Amino acid sequence: AQSVTQLGSHVSVSEGALVLLRCNYSSSVPPYLFWYVQYPNQGLQLLLKYTTGATLVKGINGFEAEFKKSETSFHLTKPSAHMSDAAEYFCAVSGWGGSEKLVFGKGTKLTVNP
Amino acid sequence: KAGVTQTPRYLIKTRGQQVTLSCSPISGHRSVSWYQQTPGQGLQFLFEYFSETQRNKGNFPGRFSGRQFSNSRSEMNVSTLELGDSALYLCASSFGGSSNTGELFFGEGSRLTVL
């Protein structure tokens, strides 16, 4: 069975500060890992994904995440927050081969203060 | 190319009624998945269809059903609506099959309110 834990349902940062959103997963098979972002009244948009290969994954809008198998983590970072980054972020895992069934974390709402 | 289209975007129903939601996937995508999003439970997987066959099913009662047509468009139906069915219902499409990358493309959702 697979599960995802996102530490912190709300994270608040100042504009220009580092963004760090935490995600730990549990999977009995090699996972595919994803970060999605959801803006108000919209669907989910893929930020980045890890399937195989390089463990540091770069995504859109300056975000990146590092897959650490030993820590079963896939934390999302951005060096400098922008006001437009305010949204809800979801970490998700799917099984080997990228089964269409995604298991999502509860989400982290990011607030960016001016 | 056009994204995933869901209709209707908003709807209000009363308890006991039924509702049908529609999803048109990205052209060329053969897999359609449905998720329910609520503040309390977050994003929960409902079911996934590939080439008109249900391939995966989440842990929801039988009141929740779906189908996929030969053109990959999908519908989901909820019968005998309950207050707890109020949610944002998200549809997602992907290539599926051997070309699957695990990445889902989401629509903007259908927001259902049950009174």
Chai-1 contact restraints between the chains, C-beta under 6 A:
chainA,res_idxA,chainB,res_idxB,connection_type,confidence,min_distance_angstrom,max_distance_angstrom,comment,restraint_id
A,Y32,B,G102,contact,1.0,0.0,6.0,A-B,restraint_1
A,Q42,B,E108,contact,1.0,0.0,6.0,A-B,restraint_2
A,G43,B,L90,contact,1.0,0.0,6.0,A-B,restraint_3
A,G43,B,F106,contact,1.0,0.0,6.0,A-B,restraint_4
A,G43,B,G107,contact,1.0,0.0,6.0,A-B,restraint_5
A,G43,B,E108,contact,1.0,0.0,6.0,A-B,restraint_6
A,G43,B,G109,contact,1.0,0.0,6.0,A-B,restraint_7
A,L44,B,F106,contact,1.0,0.0,6.0,A-B,restraint_8
A,L46,B,E103,contact,1.0,0.0,6.0,A-B,restraint_9
A,K49,B,E103,contact,1.0,0.0,6.0,A-B,restraint_10
A,S94,B,G102,contact,1.0,0.0,6.0,A-B,restraint_11
A,G98,B,N100,contact,1.0,0.0,6.0,A-B,restraint_12
A,G98,B,T101,contact,1.0,0.0,6.0,A-B,restraint_13
A,G98,B,G102,contact,1.0,0.0,6.0,A-B,restraint_14
A,E100,B,S31,contact,1.0,0.0,6.0,A-B,restraint_15
A,E100,B,S33,contact,1.0,0.0,6.0,A-B,restraint_16
A,E100,B,E48,contact,1.0,0.0,6.0,A-B,restraint_17
A,E100,B,S94,contact,1.0,0.0,6.0,A-B,restraint_18
A,K101,B,F45,contact,1.0,0.0,6.0,A-B,restraint_19
A,K101,B,N56,contact,1.0,0.0,6.0,A-B,restraint_20
A,F104,B,L43,contact,1.0,0.0,6.0,A-B,restraint_21
A,K106,B,G42,contact,1.0,0.0,6.0,A-B,restraint_22
